[in-house]
Amino acid sequence: MNIELINQLSGQLGANGLPYILPMHPNLVHLTLGLFIVAIGFDFVGVFFVLEKPLFKFMAIPAARSNFFDVGWYNMVAASIITFFTVGAGFYEILLATPDENVKSAWGLQAMETMLWHGVGGVLLLALIVGMTVWRGFQRFLWRKDMGQQVQWSYLLAGLVIFGIMFVHGTLGAQLASEFGVHITADRLLRLGKSLNQLQEAL
């Protein structure tokens, strides 16, 4: 975003360059990640339940295979819903970003390239997670509703591929914060020539 346009809002923005104390996007990102990982993880546990059943019995844990698939399904639905807010908050905060223009990331990308790839990746992941939720719903309610194994192997493998995309996408986001100082309060105070002792006052 043009720095002159952002300066028009300067009276409403805090030391981190946002109109609120803590960035929302990073927190929502971790919620998306957690829900998606739990969803795929519990579906894996459900698939391998036959092998794990003696262990659950030995540990006196009352577990049914369908319970694990229930957790997988509801977490995938929740991940799909929360990711709309994650991406929305990300685009809002990226519009207010004023990254360091003279820095290149560890991947050799400049700030604008990193922000663009991170934005495109966010939309891609949103589409993939929603697609996985729809796919999961068809398996749960139509294709495999009478089968013990509620999910297909191709679905689980697709989940693992999405884990890889999340890793690349998350690294781009981490670079925006750690290398370009996007919405990092301490970084912005230093660039303004202020002391970090003013950090507590800024918060």
Helices and strands as residue ranges (DSSP letters): H 3-7, G 10-12, H 24-47, H 49-58, H 65-95, H 111-138, I 139-143, H 153-178, H 185-191, G 196-198, H 199-202
